[in-house]
């Protein structure tokens, strides 16, 4: 009630701003309020209106705004702000003649052709893309009369196209009964689909709109790309069509947010005056969203200016034409190259299944395609390393001076000697073997020599995200003796079908730490890739105790594959560790010997080693 009283009070206050002799009677406001009370499509927003009318009826003041157009504007502002509905409007129109839609008279074929050519724009664009612009949504009766001609002149030319751009940027009128016709031509005949529900306040009736199982002519179908263009001028029935097809996942809407109109807007005369109230007397509730496009408008899937909408739509259609080949090509690459053959075959089959089911039919940009493909690959495989990637060329090697290399190494490695002569070594990425080999002496002098003479060591890999695995054999070798070669791991390469033995290296730069002194490795959920391979080897061979959290379960560094001749690239792990010695760490992670939160791992490791070293003394 408070809202309605505020409406009446607002109107009277605004009216009294003008200190001029009264012109219009308070009954104008009362009659206007009664129109809203009896006809507005959402009566729940008018709670307490009757009490407000009664209060206004007993007021003997008269409105003092002399100009009827100004008064209409004031009344409009009051109604719109109070009910929060910009569709409500009061106008002063002394010469208004209600518009009655005339019935279409019988027209000779040549005149009917001329009418259709004027009201409908049709074109076939490059790439067999259909373009159809209709500025008025035809109703059931008209459609039945001119249907055969529409089929011959318009629809027969649209049907053979590979995709359709349906332009509603200029459509501001239409008939409610035309909605099922349009929607049905872009869906299948069975099962019928609940399209919309419309409540009409004037008749207090609710009508469900369903797709039609029988139509004149053939359907465009439910699989070919359909793009709907919209603008801020797209209004009423055209908005309903766009919203229905958008939420059925049948069309992609491109352009501007629509006007937020109504399925039915009536202009009602206020009493015996020349004032009229435009009132939305019916409302649409979509059965899928449970909501409506009215007032707020239809939000495009791809929001661009109306002027750019057509060009954007053409780009989307061209991209969608490439998608089947991209998905099928991705599936083939994974089946042929993914490290674990059975998983690769399963992912490949399911990926093709997603394509066939239409999961990629509404992708609108290359970025969206890559993001969706990555997400699907991760879900299907459980492997975070199987994903799309950018084909970024490798940067040329930097020409570092010796001083710059020393500074870089100091930043990349952190060393310390803790209580009881415990060494601490942290680094957050593994480097390529050839790069590391060229600066091995500098690393030994400025990093390794600081910790090599300790009685035990903690290697902190909690933040190590991996890198190339080429340096793994050399790094492992420092923690074994030189008297015999040790098999660290067997690496299977899927594309070549070969297996490579990873063994310790005899010739090392600097002094070995050896196989006798205690070693603890710290891990977290961020420990990934090459760091996991190191942890896997050291745990499998019993050379180190692992403290912290289970590792990320990533993979050996993936290879980059181009999908056909497109500019889409995939990261595909192609190598896996020998599973004969235990379960694979790829995709599963490595469980620590002593599980503790990553933040507590260092203190736990120090406690273990301090106790161990104290017992040796």
C-alpha positions in Angstrom: 0.0 0.0 0.0 2.8 2.4 0.8 4.1 2.3 -2.8 0.6 3.1 -4.2 0.1 6.0 -1.7 3.5 7.3 -2.7 2.3 7.3 -6.3 -0.7 9.4 -5.6 1.1 11.7 -3.2 3.9 12.2 -5.8 1.4 13.2 -8.5 -0.3 15.7 -6.2 2.9 17.3 -5.1 4.2 17.6 -8.6 0.9 19.1 -9.7 1.0 21.7 -6.9 4.4 23.0 -8.1 2.5 25.2 -10.5 0.7 28.0 -8.6 -1.9 28.5 -11.3 -5.7 28.2 -11.4 -6.9 24.7 -11.4 -7.5 23.0 -14.7 -8.0 19.2 -14.3 -10.0 17.5 -11.6 -8.6 14.9 -9.2 -10.8 12.3 -10.7 -8.3 12.2 -13.5 -5.8 10.5 -11.2 -8.5 8.3 -9.7 -9.6 7.1 -13.1 -6.0 6.5 -14.2 -5.3 4.5 -11.1 -8.3 2.4 -11.7 -7.1 1.6 -15.2 -3.8 0.3 -13.7 -5.7 -1.6 -11.0 -7.9 -3.3 -13.5 -5.6 -3.9 -16.5 -1.9 -3.9 -15.5 -0.3 -7.3 -16.2 1.4 -7.7 -12.8 -1.3 -6.9 -10.2 1.0 -8.0 -7.4 3.0 -4.8 -7.9 -0.1 -2.7 -7.2 -0.8 -4.0 -3.7 -2.7 -1.3 -1.8 -3.8 0.6 -4.9 -7.5 0.5 -3.9 -6.8 2.2 -0.6 -4.8 4.8 -2.5 -7.7 5.4 -4.9 -10.1 5.9 -1.9 -7.7 8.4 -0.4 -7.4 10.3 -3.6 -11.2 10.4 -4.2 -11.8 12.3 -1.0 -9.3 15.0 -1.9 -11.0 18.2 -3.1 -7.8 19.8 -4.5 -7.6 20.2 -8.2 -4.6 19.8 -10.4 -2.9 23.1 -11.3 -0.8 22.2 -14.3 -2.4 24.1 -17.2 -0.6 22.3 -20.0 -2.0 18.8 -20.7 1.2 17.5 -22.3 3.2 18.7 -19.3 0.7 17.0 -17.0 1.0 13.8 -19.0 4.7 13.8 -18.7 4.5 14.4 -14.9 2.0 11.6 -14.6 4.2 9.3 -16.7 7.2 10.0 -14.5 5.3 9.3 -11.3 3.9 6.0 -12.6 7.1 4.7 -14.0 9.2 5.5 -11.0 6.6 4.1 -8.5 5.9 0.8 -10.3 9.4 0.6 -11.8 8.0 -0.1 -15.3 9.2 2.1 -18.2 6.5 0.7 -20.5 3.7 2.6 -18.6 3.0 6.0 -20.3 0.4 8.7 -20.0 -0.3 10.8 -23.2 -2.7 13.6 -24.1 -4.1 12.9 -27.5 -7.3 14.8 -28.4 -7.3 13.5 -31.9 -6.5 9.9 -31.2 -8.3 7.3 -33.3 -7.9 3.7 -32.1 -6.0 1.6 -34.6 -7.8 -1.4 -35.8 -5.7 -3.9 -37.7 -7.5 -4.3 -41.0 -8.0 -7.7 -42.5 -5.8 -8.4 -45.4 -8.0 -8.2 -48.5 -7.5 -10.7 -51.3 -4.7 -9.5 -53.5 -3.7 -10.6 -57.0 -0.4 -12.6 -57.1 1.6 -9.7 -58.5 0.5 -7.3 -55.7 1.2 -10.0 -53.1 4.7 -10.4 -54.5 5.3 -6.7 -54.3 4.1 -6.6 -50.7 6.4 -9.4 -49.6 9.4 -8.0 -51.4 8.8 -4.7 -49.6 8.3 -6.2 -46.1 10.9 -9.0 -46.2 14.5 -8.7 -47.1 16.3 -11.9 -48.3 19.8 -12.5 -49.4 22.2 -15.5 -49.8 25.7 -14.4 -48.5 29.1 -15.9 -49.3 29.5 -19.3 -47.9 25.9 -20.3 -48.5 24.7 -18.2 -45.4 21.1 -17.2 -45.6 20.1 -13.7 -44.5 16.4 -12.9 -43.6 15.1 -9.7 -42.3 11.5 -9.3 -41.2 10.3 -6.1 -39.6 6.9 -7.4 -38.5 6.1 -10.8 -37.0 3.0 -12.1 -39.0 0.1 -13.6 -37.1 -1.6 -16.9 -37.7 -4.4 -15.6 -39.9 -2.1 -13.6 -42.2 0.4 -16.4 -42.4 -2.3 -18.9 -43.5 -3.4 -16.5 -46.3 0.1 -15.8 -47.7 1.8 -19.0 -46.6 2.1 -20.6 -50.0 3.5 -17.4 -51.5 6.0 -17.1 -48.6 7.2 -20.6 -49.2 7.7 -20.0 -52.9 9.4 -16.5 -52.7 11.2 -16.7 -49.4 11.4 -20.0 -47.6 12.4 -22.2 -50.6 15.5 -20.0 -51.0 16.3 -20.2 -47.3 16.0 -23.9 -46.9 19.1 -25.0 -48.9 21.4 -22.6 -47.0 24.0 -24.0 -44.5 23.3 -21.4 -41.8 20.8 -18.5 -41.3 21.1 -15.0 -40.0 17.7 -13.8 -38.8 17.7 -10.0 -38.5 15.3 -8.6 -35.9 17.1 -5.4 -35.4 14.3 -3.4 -36.9 11.3 -5.5 -35.7 9.1 -3.5 -33.3 5.7 -5.1 -34.1 4.1 -8.4 -34.4 1.3 -10.8 -33.5 1.5 -13.2 -30.6 0.1 -16.0 -32.6 3.1 -15.9 -35.0 5.6 -17.0 -32.3 4.9 -20.7 -32.5 5.1 -20.6 -36.3 8.6 -19.1 -36.3 10.0 -21.2 -33.4 8.6 -24.4 -35.0 10.4 -23.9 -38.3 13.7 -24.1 -36.3 12.9 -27.1 -34.1 11.9 -30.7 -34.8 8.3 -31.8 -35.3 8.5 -34.2 -32.3 8.4 -33.9 -29.4 6.5 -30.7 -29.2 8.1 -28.1 -27.0 6.5 -25.7 -24.5 7.7 -22.4 -25.8 6.0 -19.7 -23.7 3.3 -19.0 -21.2 1.3 -15.7 -21.6 -1.0 -14.3 -18.9 -3.6 -11.8 -20.2 -4.9 -9.6 -17.3 -7.9 -8.2 -19.3 -9.4 -11.7 -19.7 -7.7 -13.3 -16.7 -6.5 -16.2 -18.9 -3.3 -18.0 -19.2 -2.2 -19.4 -22.6 0.6 -21.9 -23.2 2.4 -21.6 -26.5 3.8 -24.9 -27.9 5.7 -25.8 -31.0 3.7 -27.1 -33.9 4.0 -30.7 -35.1 2.6 -29.8 -38.5 3.7 -26.9 -40.7 3.4 -25.7 -44.2 6.6 -26.7 -46.0 9.8 -28.1 -44.7 11.5 -27.1 -41.4 14.9 -25.5 -41.3 15.7 -28.0 -38.6 17.4 -28.0 -35.3 21.0 -28.4 -36.2 22.1 -25.8 -38.8 23.5 -22.6 -37.2 20.9 -19.9 -36.5 22.0 -16.4 -35.5 19.4 -13.7 -34.4 20.4 -10.1 -34.7 19.0 -7.6 -32.2 19.1 -3.9 -31.4 17.7 -1.6 -28.8 14.8 -1.1 -31.2 13.9 -4.8 -31.2 10.6 -4.8 -29.4 7.6 -6.9 -28.2 6.9 -10.1 -30.1 10.3 -10.0 -31.8 11.9 -10.1 -28.3 9.8 -13.1 -27.4 11.0 -15.0 -30.5 14.6 -14.2 -29.7 14.2 -15.1 -26.0 12.5 -18.4 -26.8 15.0 -19.6 -29.4 17.9 -18.4 -27.2 16.7 -20.4 -24.2 15.9 -23.4 -26.2 19.7 -23.3 -27.1 18.6 -23.1 -30.7 19.9 -19.7 -31.6 22.7 -17.4 -30.7 21.6 -13.8 -30.2 24.1 -11.2 -31.4 23.8 -7.4 -31.1 22.4 -5.0 -28.5 20.1 -5.6 -25.5 16.5 -5.3 -26.7 13.9 -2.7 -25.7 12.2 -4.7 -22.9 8.7 -4.2 -24.3 5.6 -6.3 -23.9 3.6 -9.1 -25.7 0.6 -6.9 -25.4 0.4 -3.1 -24.9 -3.0 -1.5 -24.8 -3.8 2.3 -24.9 -6.8 3.0 -22.6 -8.8 6.2 -22.5 -8.9 7.9 -19.0 -12.6 8.6 -18.3 -14.1 11.3 -20.5 -10.8 13.1 -21.0 -8.4 13.1 -23.9 -5.7 11.4 -21.7 -4.7 7.8 -22.4 -2.7 5.3 -20.5 -0.5 2.8 -22.3 -0.6 -0.3 -20.2 1.1 -3.7 -20.7 -2.0 -5.9 -20.2 -0.3 -9.3 -20.7 3.0 -10.8 -19.7 5.2 -13.6 -20.9 6.8 -16.2 -18.6 9.4 -18.5 -20.2 9.0 -22.1 -19.1 12.7 -22.7 -19.2 13.9 -19.7 -17.2 10.8 -19.1 -15.2 11.4 -15.4 -16.0 10.7 -12.9 -18.7 12.4 -10.6 -21.2 9.9 -7.8 -20.5 11.1 -4.6 -19.0 14.7 -5.8 -18.8 15.1 -6.9 -22.5 16.9 -9.8 -24.1 20.6 -9.9 -23.3 22.6 -11.0 -26.4 24.9 -14.0 -26.2 27.4 -11.8 -28.0 27.0 -8.1 -27.2 28.1 -5.7 -30.0 26.7 -2.6 -31.5 23.7 -3.1 -33.9 25.9 -1.8 -36.7 28.5 -4.5 -36.1 26.0 -7.3 -35.5 25.8 -8.7 -39.0 29.6 -8.8 -39.5 30.0 -10.5 -36.1 27.3 -13.0 -37.0 29.1 -13.9 -40.3 32.3 -14.6 -38.3 30.5 -16.8 -35.9 28.9 -18.8 -38.7 32.3 -19.3 -40.4 33.8 -20.4 -37.1 31.1 -22.9 -36.6 31.7 -24.3 -40.0 35.2 -25.2 -38.9 34.3 -26.7 -35.5 33.4 -30.2 -36.6 36.8 -30.6 -38.3 38.6 -29.1 -35.2 36.9 -31.4 -32.8 37.3 -34.5 -34.9 40.9 -33.6 -35.6 41.5 -33.1 -31.9 40.0 -36.4 -31.1 42.2 -38.2 -33.7 45.4 -36.5 -32.3 44.5 -37.6 -28.8 43.7 -41.2 -29.8 47.0 -41.5 -31.7 49.3 -39.6 -29.3 48.0 -39.5 -25.7 50.4 -41.2 -23.3 47.9 -43.8 -22.0 46.4 -45.5 -25.1 43.1 -46.7 -23.5 42.4 -43.3 -21.9 43.2 -41.6 -25.2 40.8 -43.8 -27.1 38.1 -43.2 -24.5 38.6 -39.4 -24.6 38.5 -39.4 -28.4 35.2 -41.3 -28.6 33.5 -39.1 -25.9 34.8 -35.9 -27.5 33.2 -37.0 -30.9 30.1 -37.8 -28.9 29.9 -34.3 -27.5 30.2 -32.9 -31.0 27.4 -35.1 -32.3 25.1 -34.2 -29.4 25.4 -30.5 -30.3 27.6 -29.5 -27.3 29.7 -27.2 -29.6 26.8 -25.8 -31.7 26.5 -22.5 -29.8 30.3 -21.7 -29.6 30.7 -18.1 -30.8 34.4 -17.2 -30.6 37.7 -19.0 -31.0 38.5 -18.2 -27.3 35.2 -19.8 -26.2 36.0 -22.8 -28.3 39.4 -23.2 -26.9 38.1 -22.7 -23.3 35.3 -25.3 -23.7 37.6 -27.8 -25.5 40.2 -27.5 -22.6 37.5 -27.9 -20.0 36.0 -31.0 -21.8 39.4 -32.6 -22.2 40.2 -32.1 -18.5 36.8 -33.6 -17.5 37.0 -36.5 -19.9 40.6 -37.5 -19.1 41.2 -36.2 -15.5 44.5 -34.8 -16.9 45.0 -31.0 -16.4 47.9 -31.1 -18.9 45.6 -32.2 -21.8 44.3 -28.9 -23.1 44.4 -26.3 -25.8 47.4 -23.9 -26.0 48.7 -21.0 -27.9 51.5 -21.6 -30.4 53.8 -19.1 -28.9 57.3 -19.2 -30.5 60.2 -19.9 -28.2 62.1 -16.8 -27.2 65.6 -16.6 -28.5 68.2 -17.4 -25.8 69.4 -14.4 -23.8 73.0 -13.4 -24.0 73.7 -13.2 -20.3 77.0 -11.9 -18.9 78.6 -14.0 -16.1 77.5 -11.4 -13.6 73.9 -11.6 -14.8 73.9 -15.4 -14.7 75.1 -15.3 -11.1 72.4 -12.9 -10.1 69.8 -15.0 -11.9 70.9 -18.2 -10.2 70.8 -16.5 -6.8 67.3 -15.4 -7.4 66.2 -18.9 -8.7 67.6 -20.9 -5.9 67.3 -20.5 -2.2 69.8 -22.2 0.2 70.4 -22.2 3.9 72.2 -24.3 6.5 69.9 -25.0 9.4 70.5 -26.2 13.0 72.4 -29.4 13.3 74.1 -28.8 9.9 70.9 -29.5 7.9 71.0 -28.2 4.3 68.0 -26.5 2.8 67.5 -26.2 -1.0 64.5 -24.7 -2.7 64.0 -24.1 -6.4 60.6 -23.6 -8.2 61.2 -24.9 -11.7 63.4 -27.5 -13.5 65.5 -26.3 -16.4 66.3 -27.9 -19.8 69.4 -30.2 -19.5 71.4 -28.4 -22.2 70.8 -25.0 -20.6 71.6 -26.3 -17.2 74.7 -28.1 -18.5 76.1 -24.9 -19.8 75.9 -23.1 -16.5 76.4 -26.2 -14.2 79.7 -24.9 -12.9 78.1 -21.6 -11.9 75.3 -23.4 -10.1 77.7 -25.7 -8.3 79.8 -22.7 -7.1 76.9 -20.4 -6.0 74.3 -23.0 -4.9 75.4 -26.6 -4.5 78.6 -26.0 -2.6 76.6 -24.2 0.1 74.7 -27.3 1.0 76.7 -30.3 -0.2 78.7 -30.7 3.0 75.7 -30.8 5.3 74.8 -34.0 7.3 71.2 -34.1 6.0 69.2 -32.1 3.4 65.7 -30.8 2.9 64.7 -30.2 -0.8 61.7 -27.9 -0.9 59.6 -28.5 -4.0 56.3 -27.1 -2.6 56.2 -24.4 -5.2 57.9 -26.3 -8.0 55.7 -26.3 -11.1 57.8 -28.6 -13.2 59.5 -27.9 -16.5 61.5 -30.1 -18.8 62.4 -33.6 -17.5 65.7 -33.7 -19.3 67.6 -32.6 -16.2 66.0 -35.2 -13.9 68.6 -37.9 -14.4 71.5 -35.5 -13.7 69.8 -34.1 -10.5 68.9 -37.6 -9.2 72.5 -38.7 -9.7 73.8 -36.3 -7.1 72.0 -38.3 -4.4 73.4 -41.7 -5.4 77.0 -43.0 -5.4 79.1 -43.2 -8.5 80.1 -46.9 -8.1 77.2 -48.3 -10.1 74.6 -47.2 -12.7 71.0 -47.1 -11.3 67.9 -47.4 -13.3 65.7 -44.5 -12.3 62.7 -44.9 -14.5 61.5 -46.3 -17.8 59.8 -43.7 -20.0 57.3 -44.9 -22.6 56.8 -42.6 -25.6 53.4 -43.2 -27.2 53.8 -41.6 -30.7 57.0 -43.5 -31.4 56.1 -46.6 -29.4 59.6 -46.7 -27.8 60.8 -47.1 -24.3 63.8 -45.2 -22.9 65.7 -46.1 -19.8 66.4 -43.2 -17.4 69.6 -43.9 -15.5 72.1 -42.1 -13.3 74.9 -40.2 -14.9 78.6 -41.0 -14.1 80.1 -37.6 -15.1 78.8 -34.9 -12.8 80.0 -31.3 -12.2 80.9 -30.9 -8.5 80.6 -33.3 -5.6 77.9 -35.9 -5.1 75.7 -35.8 -2.0 75.8 -39.6 -2.0 73.4 -42.3 -1.1 74.0 -42.4 2.7 72.9 -39.0 4.1 69.3 -38.4 5.0 67.1 -36.6 2.5 63.6 -35.2 2.9 61.6 -33.7 0.0 58.7 -31.2 0.7 55.7 -31.3 -1.5 52.3 -29.6 -1.9 49.3 -29.7 -4.3 51.3 -27.3 -6.5 54.2 -29.7 -7.0 53.8 -30.7 -10.6 55.3 -32.2 -13.8 59.1 -32.7 -13.7 59.1 -32.1 -10.0 56.7 -35.0 -9.6 58.9 -37.3 -11.7 61.8 -36.5 -9.3 59.7 -37.2 -6.3 58.3 -40.4 -7.9 61.8 -41.7 -8.5 63.2 -40.8 -5.1 60.3 -42.3 -3.3 60.2 -45.5 -5.5 63.9 -46.1 -4.9 63.6 -45.4 -1.2 66.2 -42.6 -1.4 64.1 -39.9 0.3 61.3 -39.3 2.7 58.4 -37.3 1.3 56.7 -34.8 3.7 53.8 -32.5 2.9 50.8 -32.9 0.6 49.9 -35.1 -2.3 51.3 -33.7 -5.5 49.3 -32.2 -8.4 49.0 -35.3 -10.6 50.2 -33.5 -13.7 52.2 -35.2 -16.4 55.5 -35.3 -18.2 55.9 -32.1 -20.3 53.3 -32.4 -23.1 54.0 -31.9 -26.8 52.3 -29.3 -28.9 50.2 -30.5 -31.8 48.5 -28.4 -34.4 44.9 -29.4 -35.2 44.9 -29.9 -39.0 45.5 -26.7 -40.9 43.7 -24.5 -38.3 45.3 -22.2 -35.7 44.1 -24.3 -32.8 46.9 -26.2 -30.9 46.7 -28.9 -28.3 49.1 -29.8 -25.4 49.1 -33.6 -25.3 51.1 -35.6 -22.8 52.9 -38.3 -24.8 55.2 -39.9 -22.3 54.5 -41.8 -19.1 56.5 -43.4 -16.4 56.9 -47.2 -16.1 53.9 -48.5 -14.1 55.4 -52.0 -13.5 57.0 -50.6 -10.3 53.8 -49.1 -9.0 50.8 -47.0 -9.9 51.3 -44.1 -12.2 51.7 -40.6 -10.7 50.3 -38.9 -13.9 46.8 -37.8 -13.2 46.9 -39.2 -9.6 49.7 -37.4 -7.8 52.2 -38.8 -5.3 51.2 -39.4 -1.7 53.7 -38.3 0.9 55.1 -40.6 3.5 54.1 -38.1 6.1 51.1 -36.1 5.1 50.9 -32.6 6.7 49.6 -29.3 5.4 52.2 -27.7 3.1 52.7 -24.8 5.4 53.8 -27.1 8.2 56.0 -29.4 6.1 59.3 -27.6 6.7 58.9 -27.5 10.5 57.9 -31.2 10.4 61.0 -32.1 8.3 63.3 -30.1 10.6 61.8 -31.9 13.6 62.4 -35.3 12.0 66.0 -34.6 11.0 66.9 -32.9 14.3 65.7 -36.0 16.2 67.5 -38.3 13.8 70.8 -36.5 13.9 70.6 -36.0 17.7 70.3 -39.8 18.0 73.5 -40.3 16.0 75.6 -38.2 18.4 
